[in-house]
Amino acid sequence: MILLNNSHKLLALYKSLARSIPESLKVYGSVYHINHGNPFNMEVLVDSWPEYQMVIIRPQKQEMTDDMDSYTNVYHMFSKEPEKSQEVLKNCEIINWKQRLQIQGLQESLGEGIRAAAFSKSVKVEHSTAVLLVTEDILKLNASNKSKFGSWAETGHPDDDFEREIPNFKYAQLDVSYSGLVNDNWKRGQNERSLRFIKRCIEDLPAACVLGPEGVPVSWVTMDPSCEVGMAYSMEKYRRAGNMARVMVRYMKYLRQKNIPFYLSVREENEYSRRFVGQLGFFEASCEWHQWICYPQNLVPF
């Protein structure tokens, strides 16, 4: 695999990946952040250049110092020939199989290669899926090959009433001091490693909230290093009042204005959330969201 660290090549890769949306979105979003300051110190590997078949995004070595930190030890993958991924993964040291780690991608067929490579290293794998949800303007990147979104007015969007301020409720940037609140209410979090990850996401990536009457967030949303929107939550006392919709409408408008790509995933059984984001203009993509959690046999599962 070749380390791609030239800014011109990374920009060319970003534009090329747009032609493979939605399957390439995980990697596409990661390269976006790498090209805009690289706040999570990620690096890009390709099997060849300028023609490539496989792209892997991983943290730089100095980031992966905690073998148990599966929030940091995350790899994002895309392949034009995912059925051949096994050859790449088994024959190179791209992945540190001695760590607890996550591999994320939007191609189910990557799984066979991941499982085969993991088996050869005596590593266990747990696979989970979710529904990938995108907006029309994201898919237009594929058709136009332009790494730029249409204006807010050009895209379907909910009623502008959601942008009006409500007495005692204020839209705001989510402050890092509320990382603990987000962590406590994130099902995949609630531990010290997840708290560190959340702090970085809030400090370095777009995050928004609605502040309630007490001046504390009552609804919020964040973004991860692959441009996936997530950790969205509303405090129980303030649910069914439109606060999450207000956050999301303003947040999506900001992302579009800044030309930041975005998408999200929802568990298939979570019908309420799927309906909710559908009202915001999201719809199911032609591929699914996939996660492979890997851990050596001498370590307990997550």
Kinemage of the C-alpha trace (Angstrom):
@kinemage 1
@onewidth
@group {chain A} dominant
@subgroup {mainchain}
@vectorlist {calphas} color= white
{ca met a 1} P 0.000 0.000 0.000
{ca ile a 2} L 1.138 3.544 -0.781
{ca leu a 3} L 0.908 6.396 1.729
{ca leu a 4} L -0.763 9.332 -0.007
{ca asn a 5} L 0.371 12.524 1.721
{ca asn a 6} L 0.677 15.026 -1.120
{ca ser a 7} L -2.034 17.691 -0.962
{ca his a 8} L -2.586 17.686 -4.735
{ca lys a 9} L -2.956 13.904 -4.793
{ca leu a 10} L -5.338 13.982 -1.814
{ca leu a 11} L -7.506 16.549 -3.584
{ca ala a 12} L -7.482 14.415 -6.742
{ca leu a 13} L -8.490 11.376 -4.660
{ca tyr a 14} L -11.313 13.326 -3.039
{ca lys a 15} L -12.736 14.291 -6.424
{ca ser a 16} L -12.308 10.745 -7.726
{ca leu a 17} L -14.113 9.220 -4.731
{ca ala a 18} L -17.169 11.374 -5.495
{ca arg a 19} L -17.793 9.149 -8.526
{ca ser a 20} L -18.306 6.159 -6.212
{ca ile a 21} L -20.790 7.740 -3.787
{ca pro a 22} L -22.603 6.379 -1.804
{ca glu a 23} L -20.303 3.335 -1.363
{ca ser a 24} L -17.259 5.590 -0.907
{ca leu a 25} L -18.871 8.034 1.573
{ca lys a 26} L -16.982 6.826 4.661
{ca val a 27} L -13.648 7.344 2.945
{ca tyr a 28} L -14.827 10.443 1.074
{ca gly a 29} L -15.811 12.129 4.340
{ca ser a 30} L -12.534 11.146 5.994
{ca val a 31} L -10.511 12.635 3.142
{ca tyr a 32} L -12.560 15.825 3.431
{ca his a 33} L -11.378 16.317 7.019
{ca ile a 34} L -7.816 15.329 6.123
{ca asn a 35} L -7.837 18.021 3.441
{ca his a 36} L -9.168 20.561 5.945
{ca gly a 37} L -6.621 20.548 8.739
{ca asn a 38} L -6.632 16.822 9.519
{ca pro a 39} L -7.710 17.367 13.152
{ca phe a 40} L -7.701 13.642 13.965
{ca asn a 41} L -4.261 12.988 12.415
{ca met a 42} L -5.468 10.426 9.884
{ca glu a 43} L -3.541 9.054 6.917
{ca val a 44} L -4.563 7.694 3.522
{ca leu a 45} L -3.301 4.490 1.914
{ca val a 46} L -4.031 3.305 -1.622
{ca asp a 47} L -3.010 0.088 -3.367
{ca ser a 48} L -1.679 2.047 -6.373
{ca trp a 49} L -1.662 5.564 -7.798
{ca pro a 50} L -3.045 7.357 -9.763
{ca glu a 51} L -5.204 4.363 -10.677
{ca tyr a 52} L -6.355 2.675 -7.480
{ca gln a 53} L -8.704 -0.096 -6.425
{ca met a 54} L -8.623 0.203 -2.635
{ca val a 55} L -8.444 3.092 -0.163
{ca ile a 56} L -7.880 2.699 3.580
{ca ile a 57} L -7.999 5.554 6.084
{ca arg a 58} L -6.401 4.996 9.460
{ca pro a 59} L -5.048 7.086 12.371
{ca gln a 60} L -1.369 7.914 12.263
{ca lys a 61} L 0.788 5.665 14.418
{ca gln a 62} L 1.194 8.193 17.235
{ca glu a 63} L -2.587 8.253 17.671
{ca met a 64} L -2.960 4.491 18.242
{ca thr a 65} L -1.051 4.168 21.511
{ca asp a 66} L -3.890 2.590 23.511
{ca asp a 67} L -4.470 -0.990 22.342
{ca met a 68} L -7.881 -1.019 24.026
{ca asp a 69} L -9.197 2.222 22.502
{ca ser a 70} L -11.626 1.146 19.789
{ca tyr a 71} L -12.894 4.732 19.419
{ca thr a 72} L -9.483 5.827 18.126
{ca asn a 73} L -8.323 2.590 16.456
{ca val a 74} L -10.758 2.970 13.556
{ca tyr a 75} L -10.159 2.137 9.889
{ca his a 76} L -12.385 3.342 7.041
{ca met a 77} L -12.333 1.313 3.820
{ca phe a 78} L -13.516 1.522 0.246
{ca ser a 79} L -12.690 -0.779 -2.652
{ca lys a 80} L -13.668 -0.794 -6.305
{ca glu a 81} L -13.241 -4.570 -6.104
{ca pro a 82} L -14.225 -5.395 -2.510
{ca glu a 83} L -14.204 -9.140 -3.161
{ca lys a 84} L -10.425 -8.869 -3.629
{ca ser a 85} L -9.824 -7.043 -0.336
{ca gln a 86} L -8.661 -10.259 1.308
{ca glu a 87} L -5.434 -10.247 -0.720
{ca val a 88} L -4.546 -6.737 0.433
{ca leu a 89} L -5.496 -7.230 4.081
{ca lys a 90} L -3.728 -10.581 4.516
{ca asn a 91} L -0.518 -9.633 2.765
{ca cys a 92} L 0.308 -6.313 4.388
{ca glu a 93} L 0.644 -4.765 7.836
{ca ile a 94} L -1.905 -2.023 7.244
{ca ile a 95} L -4.012 -3.067 10.241
{ca asn a 96} L -2.635 -3.558 13.733
{ca trp a 97} L -4.467 -6.780 14.573
{ca lys a 98} L -3.009 -6.766 18.101
{ca gln a 99} L -5.408 -3.986 19.088
{ca arg a 100} L -9.122 -3.703 19.689
{ca leu a 101} L -10.291 -1.898 16.592
{ca gln a 102} L -13.167 -1.010 14.310
{ca ile a 103} L -13.326 -1.269 10.539
{ca gln a 104} L -16.102 0.753 8.959
{ca gly a 105} L -17.303 0.749 5.368
{ca leu a 106} L -20.379 0.857 3.185
{ca gln a 107} L -19.791 -2.355 1.245
{ca glu a 108} L -20.975 -5.644 2.714
{ca ser a 109} L -18.636 -7.580 0.414
{ca leu a 110} L -15.629 -6.174 2.287
{ca gly a 111} L -16.605 -8.497 5.124
{ca glu a 112} L -15.310 -11.710 3.590
{ca gly a 113} L -11.808 -10.283 3.216
{ca ile a 114} L -11.866 -8.744 6.679
{ca arg a 115} L -12.969 -12.001 8.328
{ca ala a 116} L -10.383 -14.047 6.405
{ca ala a 117} L -7.551 -11.675 7.313
{ca ala a 118} L -8.676 -11.549 10.938
{ca phe a 119} L -8.892 -15.360 11.146
{ca ser a 120} L -5.321 -15.677 9.882
{ca lys a 121} L -4.249 -13.415 12.781
{ca ser a 122} L -6.373 -15.263 15.396
{ca val a 123} L -8.623 -12.220 15.710
{ca lys a 124} L -12.361 -12.399 16.434
{ca val a 125} L -14.815 -10.278 14.441
{ca glu a 126} L -18.274 -8.961 15.328
{ca his a 127} L -20.256 -7.534 12.419
{ca ser a 128} L -23.119 -5.053 12.690
{ca thr a 129} L -25.159 -3.163 10.107
{ca ala a 130} L -27.363 -0.096 9.939
{ca val a 131} L -29.379 1.789 7.374
{ca leu a 132} L -27.303 4.404 5.544
{ca leu a 133} L -29.227 7.653 5.054
{ca val a 134} L -28.212 10.382 2.629
{ca thr a 135} L -29.637 13.536 1.060
{ca glu a 136} L -30.185 14.270 -2.605
{ca asp a 137} L -27.345 16.778 -2.796
{ca ile a 138} L -24.837 14.160 -1.634
{ca leu a 139} L -25.849 11.831 -4.463
{ca lys a 140} L -25.563 14.697 -6.943
{ca leu a 141} L -21.824 14.759 -6.231
{ca asn a 142} L -21.633 11.396 -7.993
{ca ala a 143} L -23.443 12.619 -11.071
{ca ser a 144} L -21.671 15.963 -11.360
{ca asn a 145} L -18.240 14.995 -9.995
{ca lys a 146} L -18.224 18.374 -8.255
{ca ser a 147} L -17.060 18.344 -4.652
{ca lys a 148} L -19.480 21.123 -3.818
{ca phe a 149} L -23.102 21.181 -2.707
{ca gly a 150} L -25.973 23.124 -4.148
{ca ser a 151} L -27.231 26.072 -2.182
{ca trp a 152} L -29.753 25.596 0.632
{ca ala a 153} L -32.446 27.070 -1.612
{ca glu a 154} L -31.708 24.483 -4.336
{ca thr a 155} L -32.257 21.495 -2.085
{ca gly a 156} L -35.428 20.198 -0.492
{ca his a 157} L -35.650 21.316 3.130
{ca pro a 158} L -38.193 21.465 5.930
{ca asp a 159} L -40.337 24.435 6.835
{ca asp a 160} L -38.386 27.567 7.702
{ca asp a 161} L -40.405 27.794 10.927
{ca phe a 162} L -37.763 25.544 12.445
{ca glu a 163} L -35.234 28.375 12.071
{ca arg a 164} L -37.184 30.826 14.199
{ca glu a 165} L -36.020 31.195 17.778
{ca ile a 166} L -38.428 29.967 20.461
{ca pro a 167} L -38.554 31.856 23.794
{ca asn a 168} L -36.176 30.294 26.351
{ca phe a 169} L -34.637 28.007 23.697
{ca lys a 170} L -31.567 29.003 21.719
{ca tyr a 171} L -29.657 27.297 18.892
{ca ala a 172} L -25.922 27.288 19.631
{ca gln a 173} L -22.616 25.629 18.919
{ca leu a 174} L -22.188 22.690 21.296
{ca asp a 175} L -19.481 23.563 23.810
{ca val a 176} L -16.853 20.996 24.764
{ca ser a 177} L -17.717 21.497 28.438
{ca tyr a 178} L -20.834 19.401 27.751
{ca ser a 179} L -18.839 16.386 26.557
{ca gly a 180} L -19.775 14.506 29.727
{ca leu a 181} L -23.479 15.086 29.096
{ca val a 182} L -23.149 13.737 25.548
{ca asn a 183} L -21.108 10.756 26.760
{ca asp a 184} L -23.607 9.867 29.484
{ca asn a 185} L -26.411 9.684 26.912
{ca trp a 186} L -24.560 7.950 24.072
{ca lys a 187} L -25.380 4.235 24.023
{ca arg a 188} L -21.998 3.387 22.509
{ca gly a 189} L -20.178 5.550 25.055
{ca gln a 190} L -20.432 6.001 28.821
{ca asn a 191} L -16.758 5.313 29.498
{ca glu a 192} L -13.495 7.277 29.707
{ca arg a 193} L -12.293 6.379 26.207
{ca ser a 194} L -15.564 7.438 24.615
{ca leu a 195} L -15.407 10.697 26.594
{ca arg a 196} L -11.982 11.505 25.105
{ca phe a 197} L -13.314 10.774 21.638
{ca ile a 198} L -16.394 12.955 22.143
{ca lys a 199} L -14.271 15.848 23.416
{ca arg a 200} L -12.193 15.742 20.238
{ca cys a 201} L -15.275 15.584 18.027
{ca ile a 202} L -16.836 18.617 19.716
{ca glu a 203} L -13.580 20.601 19.780
{ca asp a 204} L -12.500 19.918 16.202
{ca leu a 205} L -15.648 19.161 14.169
{ca pro a 206} L -19.051 20.828 13.726
{ca ala a 207} L -21.403 20.203 16.673
{ca ala a 208} L -24.640 21.983 17.531
{ca cys a 209} L -27.345 22.086 20.189
{ca val a 210} L -30.453 23.797 21.487
{ca leu a 211} L -29.954 25.395 24.884
{ca gly a 212} L -32.980 25.119 27.159
{ca pro a 213} L -34.377 27.484 29.811
{ca glu a 214} L -31.543 26.594 32.228
{ca gly a 215} L -28.893 27.387 29.605
{ca val a 216} L -27.958 23.705 29.258
{ca pro a 217} L -28.237 21.673 26.017
{ca val a 218} L -31.535 19.826 25.697
{ca ser a 219} L -30.894 18.484 22.153
{ca trp a 220} L -27.613 18.072 20.314
{ca val a 221} L -25.811 16.537 17.355
{ca thr a 222} L -22.146 15.967 16.475
{ca met a 223} L -19.987 14.719 13.607
{ca asp a 224} L -17.262 12.048 13.490
{ca pro a 225} L -13.930 12.051 11.562
{ca ser a 226} L -15.626 10.470 8.517
{ca cys a 227} L -18.288 13.230 8.284
{ca glu a 228} L -20.973 10.942 9.693
{ca val a 229} L -23.520 12.864 11.755
{ca gly a 230} L -24.306 11.129 15.025
{ca met a 231} L -24.680 11.059 18.817
{ca ala a 232} L -27.957 12.945 18.288
{ca tyr a 233} L -30.007 13.029 21.467
{ca ser a 234} L -32.800 14.969 23.186
{ca met a 235} L -33.280 15.007 26.938
{ca glu a 236} L -36.482 13.159 27.816
{ca lys a 237} L -38.153 16.198 29.379
{ca tyr a 238} L -37.856 18.127 26.103
{ca arg a 239} L -38.740 15.467 23.545
{ca arg a 240} L -41.591 15.727 21.026
{ca ala a 241} L -41.259 19.520 21.116
{ca gly a 242} L -39.396 20.037 17.839
{ca asn a 243} L -36.006 20.750 19.417
{ca met a 244} L -34.139 18.036 17.527
{ca ala a 245} L -35.702 19.158 14.250
{ca arg a 246} L -34.559 22.731 14.973
{ca val a 247} L -31.035 21.551 15.673
{ca met a 248} L -30.873 19.404 12.558
{ca val a 249} L -32.329 22.009 10.171
{ca arg a 250} L -29.874 24.696 11.281
{ca tyr a 251} L -26.992 22.226 11.475
{ca met a 252} L -27.593 20.882 7.965
{ca lys a 253} L -27.859 24.415 6.619
{ca tyr a 254} L -24.479 25.262 8.155
{ca leu a 255} L -22.850 22.141 6.707
{ca arg a 256} L -24.195 22.923 3.255
{ca gln a 257} L -23.019 26.528 3.444
{ca lys a 258} L -19.524 25.318 4.333
{ca asn a 259} L -19.623 22.544 1.683
{ca ile a 260} L -19.058 19.884 4.343
{ca pro a 261} L -20.390 16.469 3.244
{ca phe a 262} L -22.634 14.642 5.687
{ca tyr a 263} L -24.741 11.504 6.060
{ca leu a 264} L -25.956 9.348 8.927
{ca ser a 265} L -26.844 5.798 9.904
{ca val a 266} L -29.772 4.420 11.903
{ca arg a 267} L -30.358 0.900 13.159
{ca glu a 268} L -32.984 -0.821 11.049
{ca glu a 269} L -35.227 -1.472 14.032
{ca asn a 270} L -35.253 2.231 14.990
{ca glu a 271} L -38.312 3.110 12.921
{ca tyr a 272} L -39.019 6.382 14.731
{ca ser a 273} L -35.585 7.841 13.911
{ca arg a 274} L -35.824 6.658 10.325
{ca arg a 275} L -39.155 8.443 9.899
{ca phe a 276} L -37.825 11.546 11.624
{ca val a 277} L -34.758 11.965 9.407
{ca gly a 278} L -36.910 11.168 6.392
{ca gln a 279} L -38.867 14.318 7.181
{ca leu a 280} L -35.579 16.231 7.088
{ca gly a 281} L -34.836 15.099 3.538
{ca phe a 282} L -32.792 11.946 4.201
{ca phe a 283} L -33.572 8.704 2.399
{ca glu a 284} L -32.118 5.201 2.373
{ca ala a 285} L -29.033 4.771 0.212
{ca ser a 286} L -28.465 1.860 -2.146
{ca cys a 287} L -25.896 0.378 0.246
{ca glu a 288} L -25.779 -0.248 3.993
{ca trp a 289} L -23.546 0.962 6.819
{ca his a 290} L -21.208 -1.774 8.094
{ca gln a 291} L -18.969 -2.089 11.115
{ca trp a 292} L -16.577 -4.916 11.926
{ca ile a 293} L -15.374 -4.860 15.532
{ca cys a 294} L -12.167 -6.867 15.861
{ca tyr a 295} L -10.248 -8.022 18.895
{ca pro a 296} L -7.459 -10.561 19.535
{ca gln a 297} L -8.600 -13.717 21.254
{ca asn a 298} L -6.635 -12.843 24.373
{ca leu a 299} L -8.848 -9.757 24.844
{ca val a 300} L -12.473 -9.854 25.963
{ca pro a 301} L -15.189 -8.610 23.567
{ca phe a 302} L -16.395 -5.014 23.631
